[in-house]
């Protein structure tokens, strides 16, 4: 009986021990899972957070602000080129071939309308001058003869046939003189003098490419000089079919050229083509440029322009406040960690605070969190933003230094403790 009681007691003790071990294992497992979840949460949280020391914060010059309401232009982006109207560009050639005698200008120089650019020598012009002068001399003689024959004919002394013959000869010589004079005028030459034919600029502008050399033979129909007048510079922009419904004459455009210190240049649409330009299904849109802004532009420069469609008041931040990370856009807000930092202080830290105040000041951290946004139109240095998740109304948004924070978050700007 005694042995039975002892065996029963031993079995109960073993079972109790096993139950206690099982409970401990379950508790340890639960704690492990909780710690894993907390670690994962902290890791996920750290991916969108970055901390700077107070020294870094001041050195980088990070500035914070708040969301603003801005009147921004909704725009359509279009690419194109600077160009000048056909009447403001001249490809100059000669109507008569000849040997280049002199070249009187250099590429890049400004010339006025009528300026002699070069001279070529051709002996045929001497014959034209001789024809003209001979015709003029015959006209003088025939005019006198016509007057005499008319007087005799009126008195019935001579037959009218003689008068008619003199009149016909006079008309022929007048026609010959007129033709010779027209040829000489077309060559910008006088009716007497030199055999040198001047090559004259038909417009005022800047001399472009010079395609002749002294002593070479200048052929007819071949461009010798290019002269461009940039005062009427305009843009030819390629606009896609889907945007045509929003484009109209009178809309303003603006574009930036790096060679003018990123100065914004304004223009206005004055014409829209009624046919597609090429296989890309784009239509040419023409815009005038203010003459004061076009003086340093060159025909053929590539531009990327914004066509203003309408104005609207939208929430916006300075353009540099928005940064791109991967395929998403973010802004940073400053977080308040003062309470957490105070709770973490130990008595030893408080004891050392008075002894090493400057060192502690250097290690105090300023915390920032990345907030995803959807950017909209950009105008006048501001970008429209829409927050994926709501933020506090009094949030301190970083408006300067976002790129540094992005680098620090990725590991490029982390500080050493």
BAMI-344342 format. One record per residue (C-alpha): residue in one letter; residue number from 1; x, y, z. Coordinates in steps of 0.25 Angstrom, whole numbers, plus 5000, padded with zeros to 4 digits. Layout:
residues N
+-------+-------+------+------+------+
| lumlo | marba |   c1 |   c2 |   c3 |
+-------+-------+------+------+------+
|     A |   NUM |    X |    Y |    Z |
...
+-------+-------+------+------+------+
END
This chain:
residues 417
+-------+-------+------+------+------+
| lumlo | marba |   c1 |   c2 |   c3 |
+-------+-------+------+------+------+
|     X |     1 | 5000 | 5000 | 5000 |
|     X |     2 | 5011 | 5009 | 5004 |
|     X |     3 | 5018 | 5007 | 4990 |
|     X |     4 | 5005 | 5010 | 4983 |
|     X |     5 | 5004 | 5023 | 4990 |
|     X |     6 | 5019 | 5027 | 4986 |
|     X |     7 | 5017 | 5023 | 4972 |
|     X |     8 | 5004 | 5031 | 4971 |
|     X |     9 | 5011 | 5043 | 4977 |
|     X |    10 | 5023 | 5042 | 4967 |
|     X |    11 | 5014 | 5042 | 4955 |
|     X |    12 | 5007 | 5054 | 4960 |
|     X |    13 | 5020 | 5062 | 4962 |
|     X |    14 | 5025 | 5058 | 4948 |
|     X |    15 | 5012 | 5063 | 4941 |
|     X |    16 | 5013 | 5076 | 4949 |
|     X |    17 | 5027 | 5078 | 4944 |
|     X |    18 | 5024 | 5075 | 4930 |
|     X |    19 | 5012 | 5085 | 4930 |
|     X |    20 | 5021 | 5096 | 4936 |
|     X |    21 | 5032 | 5093 | 4925 |
|     X |    22 | 5021 | 5094 | 4914 |
|     X |    23 | 5016 | 5107 | 4920 |
|     X |    24 | 5030 | 5113 | 4920 |
|     X |    25 | 5032 | 5109 | 4906 |
|     X |    26 | 5019 | 5116 | 4901 |
|     X |    27 | 5023 | 5128 | 4909 |
|     X |    28 | 5037 | 5129 | 4903 |
|     X |    29 | 5031 | 5127 | 4889 |
|     X |    30 | 5021 | 5138 | 4891 |
|     X |    31 | 5032 | 5147 | 4896 |
|     X |    32 | 5041 | 5144 | 4884 |
|     X |    33 | 5030 | 5147 | 4874 |
|     X |    34 | 5027 | 5160 | 4881 |
|     X |    35 | 5041 | 5164 | 4880 |
|     X |    36 | 5042 | 5160 | 4866 |
|     X |    37 | 5030 | 5168 | 4862 |
|     X |    38 | 5036 | 5180 | 4870 |
|     X |    39 | 5049 | 5179 | 4863 |
|     X |    40 | 5042 | 5178 | 4849 |
|     X |    41 | 5034 | 5190 | 4853 |
|     X |    42 | 5046 | 5198 | 4857 |
|     X |    43 | 5054 | 5194 | 4845 |
|     X |    44 | 5042 | 5198 | 4836 |
|     X |    45 | 5041 | 5211 | 4844 |
|     X |    46 | 5056 | 5214 | 4842 |
|     X |    47 | 5055 | 5213 | 4827 |
|     X |    48 | 5047 | 5225 | 4827 |
|     X |    49 | 5054 | 5233 | 4838 |
|     X |    50 | 5067 | 5240 | 4839 |
|     X |    51 | 5074 | 5247 | 4851 |
|     X |    52 | 5084 | 5258 | 4851 |
|     X |    53 | 5092 | 5264 | 4862 |
|     X |    54 | 5090 | 5278 | 4866 |
|     X |    55 | 5104 | 5282 | 4860 |
|     X |    56 | 5100 | 5275 | 4846 |
|     X |    57 | 5086 | 5282 | 4847 |
|     X |    58 | 5093 | 5295 | 4848 |
|     X |    59 | 5104 | 5292 | 4838 |
|     X |    60 | 5095 | 5287 | 4827 |
|     X |    61 | 5086 | 5299 | 4828 |
|     X |    62 | 5073 | 5292 | 4828 |
|     X |    63 | 5061 | 5301 | 4829 |
|     X |    64 | 5046 | 5297 | 4832 |
|     X |    65 | 5033 | 5303 | 4828 |
|     X |    66 | 5019 | 5300 | 4825 |
|     X |    67 | 5010 | 5296 | 4814 |
|     X |    68 | 5006 | 5309 | 4806 |
|     X |    69 | 4994 | 5312 | 4796 |
|     X |    70 | 5000 | 5317 | 4783 |
|     X |    71 | 4994 | 5321 | 4770 |
|     X |    72 | 5001 | 5312 | 4760 |
|     X |    73 | 5000 | 5311 | 4745 |
|     X |    74 | 4995 | 5298 | 4740 |
|     X |    75 | 5005 | 5295 | 4728 |
|     X |    76 | 5007 | 5286 | 4716 |
|     X |    77 | 5021 | 5283 | 4713 |
|     X |    78 | 5026 | 5284 | 4699 |
|     X |    79 | 5040 | 5283 | 4692 |
|     X |    80 | 5044 | 5290 | 4680 |
|     X |    81 | 5055 | 5300 | 4674 |
|     X |    82 | 5057 | 5315 | 4673 |
|     X |    83 | 5056 | 5320 | 4658 |
|     X |    84 | 5054 | 5332 | 4650 |
|     X |    85 | 5043 | 5335 | 4640 |
|     X |    86 | 5047 | 5333 | 4625 |
|     X |    87 | 5047 | 5348 | 4623 |
|     X |    88 | 5058 | 5350 | 4634 |
|     X |    89 | 5068 | 5340 | 4628 |
|     X |    90 | 5075 | 5342 | 4615 |
|     X |    91 | 5084 | 5332 | 4607 |
|     X |    92 | 5091 | 5341 | 4598 |
|     X |    93 | 5096 | 5337 | 4584 |
|     X |    94 | 5100 | 5344 | 4571 |
|     X |    95 | 5092 | 5345 | 4558 |
|     X |    96 | 5105 | 5345 | 4550 |
|     X |    97 | 5117 | 5336 | 4551 |
|     X |    98 | 5131 | 5342 | 4553 |
|     X |    99 | 5144 | 5342 | 4561 |
|     X |   100 | 5143 | 5347 | 4575 |
|     X |   101 | 5151 | 5359 | 4576 |
|     X |   102 | 5149 | 5364 | 4591 |
|     X |   103 | 5142 | 5359 | 4603 |
|     X |   104 | 5138 | 5371 | 4612 |
|     X |   105 | 5132 | 5364 | 4624 |
|     X |   106 | 5135 | 5354 | 4635 |
|     X |   107 | 5126 | 5343 | 4640 |
|     X |   108 | 5118 | 5348 | 4653 |
|     X |   109 | 5118 | 5363 | 4649 |
|     X |   110 | 5106 | 5371 | 4648 |
|     X |   111 | 5103 | 5377 | 4635 |
|     X |   112 | 5092 | 5387 | 4630 |
|     X |   113 | 5083 | 5385 | 4618 |
|     X |   114 | 5090 | 5389 | 4606 |
|     X |   115 | 5104 | 5386 | 4611 |
|     X |   116 | 5114 | 5381 | 4601 |
|     X |   117 | 5119 | 5367 | 4606 |
|     X |   118 | 5128 | 5364 | 4594 |
|     X |   119 | 5131 | 5367 | 4580 |
|     X |   120 | 5133 | 5358 | 4568 |
|     X |   121 | 5139 | 5361 | 4554 |
|     X |   122 | 5132 | 5358 | 4541 |
|     X |   123 | 5134 | 5365 | 4528 |
|     X |   124 | 5120 | 5362 | 4523 |
|     X |   125 | 5115 | 5374 | 4531 |
|     X |   126 | 5124 | 5383 | 4523 |
|     X |   127 | 5116 | 5379 | 4510 |
|     X |   128 | 5103 | 5382 | 4518 |
|     X |   129 | 5108 | 5395 | 4521 |
|     X |   130 | 5112 | 5397 | 4506 |
|     X |   131 | 5099 | 5393 | 4502 |
|     X |   132 | 5092 | 5403 | 4511 |
|     X |   133 | 5100 | 5414 | 4507 |
|     X |   134 | 5099 | 5411 | 4492 |
|     X |   135 | 5084 | 5410 | 4493 |
|     X |   136 | 5084 | 5424 | 4501 |
|     X |   137 | 5092 | 5430 | 4490 |
|     X |   138 | 5083 | 5425 | 4479 |
|     X |   139 | 5071 | 5429 | 4486 |
|     X |   140 | 5076 | 5443 | 4486 |
|     X |   141 | 5079 | 5443 | 4471 |
|     X |   142 | 5066 | 5436 | 4468 |
|     X |   143 | 5058 | 5446 | 4477 |
|     X |   144 | 5063 | 5458 | 4469 |
|     X |   145 | 5060 | 5450 | 4456 |
|     X |   146 | 5046 | 5447 | 4460 |
|     X |   147 | 5043 | 5461 | 4463 |
|     X |   148 | 5049 | 5466 | 4450 |
|     X |   149 | 5041 | 5456 | 4442 |
|     X |   150 | 5028 | 5459 | 4450 |
|     X |   151 | 5030 | 5474 | 4446 |
|     X |   152 | 5032 | 5470 | 4431 |
|     X |   153 | 5020 | 5460 | 4432 |
|     X |   154 | 5011 | 5470 | 4438 |
|     X |   155 | 5014 | 5480 | 4426 |
|     X |   156 | 5012 | 5468 | 4416 |
|     X |   157 | 5027 | 5469 | 4411 |
|     X |   158 | 5031 | 5455 | 4414 |
|     X |   159 | 5022 | 5442 | 4414 |
|     X |   160 | 5017 | 5437 | 4427 |
|     X |   161 | 5024 | 5424 | 4425 |
|     X |   162 | 5038 | 5431 | 4428 |
|     X |   163 | 5032 | 5436 | 4441 |
|     X |   164 | 5027 | 5422 | 4445 |
|     X |   165 | 5041 | 5416 | 4442 |
|     X |   166 | 5048 | 5426 | 4451 |
|     X |   167 | 5037 | 5424 | 4462 |
|     X |   168 | 5039 | 5409 | 4462 |
|     X |   169 | 5055 | 5410 | 4463 |
|     X |   170 | 5053 | 5419 | 4475 |
|     X |   171 | 5044 | 5409 | 4482 |
|     X |   172 | 5054 | 5398 | 4480 |
|     X |   173 | 5066 | 5406 | 4485 |
|     X |   174 | 5057 | 5410 | 4497 |
|     X |   175 | 5054 | 5396 | 4500 |
|     X |   176 | 5069 | 5392 | 4499 |
|     X |   177 | 5073 | 5403 | 4508 |
|     X |   178 | 5062 | 5399 | 4519 |
|     X |   179 | 5066 | 5384 | 4518 |
|     X |   180 | 5081 | 5387 | 4520 |
|     X |   181 | 5078 | 5396 | 4531 |
|     X |   182 | 5069 | 5386 | 4538 |
|     X |   183 | 5080 | 5376 | 4537 |
|     X |   184 | 5091 | 5385 | 4543 |
|     X |   185 | 5081 | 5389 | 4554 |
|     X |   186 | 5078 | 5374 | 4558 |
|     X |   187 | 5094 | 5373 | 4559 |
|     X |   188 | 5094 | 5385 | 4568 |
|     X |   189 | 5103 | 5392 | 4558 |
|     X |   190 | 5103 | 5406 | 4551 |
|     X |   191 | 5101 | 5408 | 4537 |
|     X |   192 | 5116 | 5412 | 4535 |
|     X |   193 | 5129 | 5410 | 4542 |
|     X |   194 | 5135 | 5397 | 4548 |
|     X |   195 | 5134 | 5382 | 4544 |
|     X |   196 | 5133 | 5378 | 4559 |
|     X |   197 | 5119 | 5373 | 4563 |
|     X |   198 | 5116 | 5376 | 4578 |
|     X |   199 | 5109 | 5365 | 4586 |
|     X |   200 | 5099 | 5372 | 4595 |
|     X |   201 | 5092 | 5368 | 4607 |
|     X |   202 | 5077 | 5369 | 4605 |
|     X |   203 | 5074 | 5370 | 4620 |
|     X |   204 | 5080 | 5375 | 4633 |
|     X |   205 | 5086 | 5364 | 4642 |
|     X |   206 | 5098 | 5356 | 4646 |
|     X |   207 | 5107 | 5349 | 4636 |
|     X |   208 | 5106 | 5334 | 4637 |
|     X |   209 | 5114 | 5324 | 4629 |
|     X |   210 | 5123 | 5330 | 4618 |
|     X |   211 | 5124 | 5319 | 4606 |
|     X |   212 | 5134 | 5326 | 4597 |
|     X |   213 | 5149 | 5330 | 4597 |
|     X |   214 | 5157 | 5341 | 4590 |
|     X |   215 | 5161 | 5337 | 4576 |
|     X |   216 | 5150 | 5326 | 4575 |
|     X |   217 | 5140 | 5325 | 4564 |
|     X |   218 | 5126 | 5329 | 4570 |
|     X |   219 | 5115 | 5321 | 4562 |
|     X |   220 | 5101 | 5326 | 4560 |
|     X |   221 | 5090 | 5319 | 4569 |
|     X |   222 | 5100 | 5315 | 4580 |
|     X |   223 | 5099 | 5321 | 4594 |
|     X |   224 | 5111 | 5330 | 4597 |
|     X |   225 | 5107 | 5337 | 4610 |
|     X |   226 | 5096 | 5335 | 4621 |
|     X |   227 | 5091 | 5347 | 4628 |
|     X |   228 | 5081 | 5345 | 4640 |
|     X |   229 | 5072 | 5356 | 4647 |
|     X |   230 | 5070 | 5351 | 4661 |
|     X |   231 | 5060 | 5362 | 4665 |
|     X |   232 | 5048 | 5354 | 4661 |
|     X |   233 | 5053 | 5341 | 4667 |
|     X |   234 | 5041 | 5331 | 4671 |
|     X |   235 | 5039 | 5317 | 4675 |
|     X |   236 | 5034 | 5305 | 4667 |
|     X |   237 | 5029 | 5295 | 4678 |
|     X |   238 | 5024 | 5281 | 4675 |
|     X |   239 | 5011 | 5279 | 4682 |
|     X |   240 | 5004 | 5265 | 4683 |
|     X |   241 | 4990 | 5262 | 4678 |
|     X |   242 | 4985 | 5259 | 4691 |
|     X |   243 | 4989 | 5273 | 4696 |
|     X |   244 | 4983 | 5281 | 4684 |
|     X |   245 | 4970 | 5284 | 4691 |
|     X |   246 | 4976 | 5292 | 4702 |
|     X |   247 | 4985 | 5300 | 4692 |
|     X |   248 | 4980 | 5314 | 4687 |
|     X |   249 | 4986 | 5326 | 4681 |
|     X |   250 | 4990 | 5337 | 4691 |
|     X |   251 | 4994 | 5327 | 4702 |
|     X |   252 | 5007 | 5330 | 4709 |
|     X |   253 | 5020 | 5321 | 4709 |
|     X |   254 | 5033 | 5321 | 4717 |
|     X |   255 | 5046 | 5314 | 4715 |
|     X |   256 | 5060 | 5314 | 4721 |
|     X |   257 | 5073 | 5314 | 4714 |
|     X |   258 | 5086 | 5311 | 4722 |
|     X |   259 | 5094 | 5321 | 4714 |
|     X |   260 | 5086 | 5332 | 4720 |
|     X |   261 | 5088 | 5328 | 4735 |
|     X |   262 | 5075 | 5320 | 4735 |
|     X |   263 | 5067 | 5333 | 4732 |
|     X |   264 | 5053 | 5330 | 4729 |
|     X |   265 | 5049 | 5336 | 4715 |
|     X |   266 | 5034 | 5339 | 4712 |
|     X |   267 | 5027 | 5337 | 4699 |
|     X |   268 | 5013 | 5337 | 4693 |
|     X |   269 | 5006 | 5327 | 4683 |
|     X |   270 | 5002 | 5334 | 4670 |
|     X |   271 | 5000 | 5322 | 4661 |
|     X |   272 | 4996 | 5307 | 4661 |
|     X |   273 | 4998 | 5299 | 4649 |
|     X |   274 | 4986 | 5291 | 4643 |
|     X |   275 | 4994 | 5279 | 4639 |
|     X |   276 | 5003 | 5269 | 4646 |
|     X |   277 | 5018 | 5271 | 4644 |
|     X |   278 | 5023 | 5257 | 4643 |
|     X |   279 | 5020 | 5243 | 4647 |
|     X |   280 | 5021 | 5246 | 4662 |
|     X |   281 | 5007 | 5252 | 4661 |
|     X |   282 | 5011 | 5266 | 4666 |
|     X |   283 | 5006 | 5279 | 4661 |
|     X |   284 | 5016 | 5291 | 4660 |
|     X |   285 | 5012 | 5303 | 4670 |
|     X |   286 | 5018 | 5316 | 4667 |
|     X |   287 | 5021 | 5326 | 4678 |
|     X |   288 | 5027 | 5340 | 4678 |
|     X |   289 | 5039 | 5344 | 4687 |
|     X |   290 | 5041 | 5358 | 4693 |
|     X |   291 | 5051 | 5364 | 4684 |
|     X |   292 | 5059 | 5369 | 4697 |
|     X |   293 | 5061 | 5355 | 4701 |
|     X |   294 | 5064 | 5349 | 4688 |
|     X |   295 | 5076 | 5357 | 4684 |
|     X |   296 | 5086 | 5346 | 4690 |
|     X |   297 | 5078 | 5335 | 4684 |
|     X |   298 | 5083 | 5327 | 4672 |
|     X |   299 | 5074 | 5320 | 4662 |
|     X |   300 | 5073 | 5305 | 4664 |
|     X |   301 | 5075 | 5305 | 4679 |
|     X |   302 | 5067 | 5293 | 4686 |
|     X |   303 | 5057 | 5298 | 4696 |
|     X |   304 | 5048 | 5291 | 4706 |
|     X |   305 | 5036 | 5300 | 4708 |
|     X |   306 | 5024 | 5301 | 4717 |
|     X |   307 | 5011 | 5306 | 4711 |
|     X |   308 | 5002 | 5312 | 4722 |
|     X |   309 | 4988 | 5307 | 4721 |
|     X |   310 | 4981 | 5313 | 4734 |
|     X |   311 | 4984 | 5317 | 4748 |
|     X |   312 | 4979 | 5310 | 4760 |
|     X |   313 | 4981 | 5312 | 4775 |
|     X |   314 | 4987 | 5299 | 4781 |
|     X |   315 | 4995 | 5294 | 4793 |
|     X |   316 | 5010 | 5295 | 4789 |
|     X |   317 | 5024 | 5295 | 4795 |
|     X |   318 | 5037 | 5300 | 4790 |
|     X |   319 | 5042 | 5292 | 4778 |
|     X |   320 | 5055 | 5287 | 4786 |
|     X |   321 | 5046 | 5282 | 4797 |
|     X |   322 | 5042 | 5270 | 4789 |
|     X |   323 | 5052 | 5259 | 4786 |
|     X |   324 | 5051 | 5246 | 4778 |
|     X |   325 | 5054 | 5232 | 4784 |
|     X |   326 | 5053 | 5221 | 4774 |
|     X |   327 | 5039 | 5223 | 4767 |
|     X |   328 | 5033 | 5231 | 4779 |
|     X |   329 | 5034 | 5245 | 4784 |
|     X |   330 | 5035 | 5250 | 4798 |
|     X |   331 | 5036 | 5262 | 4807 |
|     X |   332 | 5042 | 5262 | 4821 |
|     X |   333 | 5035 | 5267 | 4834 |
|     X |   334 | 5043 | 5270 | 4847 |
|     X |   335 | 5038 | 5261 | 4858 |
|     X |   336 | 5038 | 5264 | 4873 |
|     X |   337 | 5046 | 5254 | 4881 |
|     X |   338 | 5048 | 5263 | 4894 |
|     X |   339 | 5039 | 5254 | 4903 |
|     X |   340 | 5046 | 5241 | 4898 |
|     X |   341 | 5060 | 5247 | 4900 |
|     X |   342 | 5056 | 5252 | 4914 |
|     X |   343 | 5050 | 5238 | 4918 |
|     X |   344 | 5063 | 5231 | 4914 |
|     X |   345 | 5072 | 5240 | 4922 |
|     X |   346 | 5078 | 5233 | 4934 |
|     X |   347 | 5083 | 5239 | 4947 |
|     X |   348 | 5097 | 5237 | 4942 |
|     X |   349 | 5094 | 5245 | 4929 |
|     X |   350 | 5088 | 5256 | 4938 |
|     X |   351 | 5100 | 5256 | 4947 |
|     X |   352 | 5109 | 5258 | 4935 |
|     X |   353 | 5101 | 5269 | 4928 |
|     X |   354 | 5107 | 5280 | 4936 |
|     X |   355 | 5121 | 5275 | 4934 |
|     X |   356 | 5121 | 5273 | 4918 |
|     X |   357 | 5109 | 5282 | 4914 |
|     X |   358 | 5116 | 5285 | 4900 |
|     X |   359 | 5119 | 5271 | 4897 |
|     X |   360 | 5104 | 5267 | 4900 |
|     X |   361 | 5099 | 5279 | 4891 |
|     X |   362 | 5107 | 5273 | 4880 |
|     X |   363 | 5101 | 5259 | 4881 |
|     X |   364 | 5086 | 5264 | 4883 |
|     X |   365 | 5078 | 5258 | 4871 |
|     X |   366 | 5068 | 5265 | 4862 |
|     X |   367 | 5059 | 5255 | 4856 |
|     X |   368 | 5052 | 5255 | 4842 |
|     X |   369 | 5042 | 5246 | 4836 |
|     X |   370 | 5040 | 5244 | 4821 |
|     X |   371 | 5025 | 5246 | 4816 |
|     X |   372 | 5021 | 5241 | 4802 |
|     X |   373 | 5015 | 5252 | 4793 |
|     X |   374 | 5009 | 5252 | 4779 |
|     X |   375 | 5015 | 5264 | 4772 |
|     X |   376 | 5007 | 5273 | 4762 |
|     X |   377 | 5010 | 5285 | 4754 |
|     X |   378 | 5023 | 5293 | 4756 |
|     X |   379 | 5023 | 5308 | 4754 |
|     X |   380 | 5031 | 5320 | 4759 |
|     X |   381 | 5040 | 5311 | 4768 |
|     X |   382 | 5028 | 5304 | 4775 |
|     X |   383 | 5023 | 5290 | 4773 |
|     X |   384 | 5008 | 5285 | 4776 |
|     X |   385 | 5008 | 5274 | 4786 |
|     X |   386 | 4997 | 5264 | 4790 |
|     X |   387 | 5000 | 5256 | 4803 |
|     X |   388 | 4997 | 5241 | 4802 |
|     X |   389 | 4994 | 5241 | 4817 |
|     X |   390 | 4989 | 5253 | 4825 |
|     X |   391 | 5000 | 5261 | 4833 |
|     X |   392 | 4998 | 5270 | 4845 |
|     X |   393 | 4993 | 5284 | 4842 |
|     X |   394 | 5005 | 5290 | 4850 |
|     X |   395 | 5016 | 5280 | 4844 |
|     X |   396 | 5030 | 5286 | 4842 |
|     X |   397 | 5033 | 5282 | 4827 |
|     X |   398 | 5047 | 5283 | 4822 |
|     X |   399 | 5048 | 5293 | 4811 |
|     X |   400 | 5063 | 5294 | 4810 |
|     X |   401 | 5073 | 5282 | 4811 |
|     X |   402 | 5063 | 5271 | 4807 |
|     X |   403 | 5074 | 5265 | 4798 |
|     X |   404 | 5084 | 5264 | 4810 |
|     X |   405 | 5073 | 5257 | 4818 |
|     X |   406 | 5071 | 5247 | 4807 |
|     X |   407 | 5086 | 5244 | 4806 |
|     X |   408 | 5086 | 5242 | 4821 |
|     X |   409 | 5074 | 5233 | 4821 |
|     X |   410 | 5081 | 5224 | 4810 |
|     X |   411 | 5094 | 5224 | 4818 |
|     X |   412 | 5102 | 5234 | 4811 |
|     X |   413 | 5101 | 5245 | 4822 |
|     X |   414 | 5100 | 5237 | 4835 |
|     X |   415 | 5108 | 5242 | 4846 |
|     X |   416 | 5117 | 5235 | 4855 |
|     X |   417 | 5114 | 5234 | 4870 |
+-------+-------+------+------+------+
END
